[in-house]
Every structure is written in C-alpha cells, then in structure tokens.
Amino acid sequence: MVDAEYIYREDLDGFRLEGEVALTFDKPTPWRISTSGRLAVLTTAQVSSLVDRVSPEGRFTPQVTWSTTRALAELGCAEYRDADGVVRPNDGDDGVRGPQNAAFRTALGEAVAVLAASRERQA
C-alpha cells in the first residue's frame, strides 16, 4: 500500500516519508490515506457520483442514492447540510418526514473526483 501510494506517513516535521523509510520510522506518527487510496476503495457508482452527479454548488443530484451518499459521507467525501448550510451528521430522515438535509461533495470528495477524472482522461 505504501509502494502504491495509497497510504503514507509523515515525519515529526510533517514531511512525507517514502517507501522503506515510512515502514521503518520509529516515531509515533499516524498513517494517512492518500487521495489515491480513497479513490481505490470507491465503487464505480461512488466515483460516478463524485465526478458526474454534482451541481456547480457541490450538491449531489437526485440520481445519487442515499446508500451511495451515506458511504461517501463515511469516507469524508460527502457531508450533509441543512437549509442554512450548517453541516449535519446525517440526512435528518426520522422515518416519517424523509430527508431534511442535502448531501454535498466535500473538498476531499472534490480532490478524489479530480483525480478520477484525470485518470480517465489518461486512459
């Protein structure tokens, strides 16, 4: 996963460690998931939603299912906002009134979408 650049580690100064150095670094720094790593775990529907099913304001279109939106939110690629634009933990569906909050692509979701689109153009 390190060689594929799906995950990485930083040294104590915040510089990215590469390959074997990252694997053998003995200081307590966290492993981080790269944008490529996040893209690698997404389904085709999730990638399509991030790339093609978003309004100019970043709101997901009605074609994106609640299950896709929920999965993207769990990965940090989407978030729910109420009518005032305040970020909420979920869509607000209480089982009676339906969803109260709209799903939007996050900055991380946009970075993943840009990477996915650039890889598709290269293919």
Phi, psi and omega in degrees: 000328177291314181296326178280356180062034174276331177226159177207172180222149178249153174280186184293341178265001179090008178275140183288128178268142183250150170043233184300326179299317179296321182290329184257359180298126188256015177265156183280077176243147184281157169276144180237148177269128180280169176300320177297321178295319178294317179299322184297333182268355183277148175280169178300318179296320180294317178296314179301320179296316180294323186272312192249347187243051181224134177287167178303334179277354179097002179279137178290143180284166180298343179290345181276123183286159179297326181291323176293315179299315180299316180296318179295323178294321179296332179269359180083008181268351179217160175213159178257139178231143176278184183298337178268000180087007179281132180290133181239158184287341181204189183280356176078011179287118180262010180088353181242308186268348183084182182300135179252341183242144182266151179266136179230150174285136177274175176299321177295317177299322178293320179297320178294318179298317179297316178298315180298315181295320181291323178292324179293321178295328181285336185286000000 
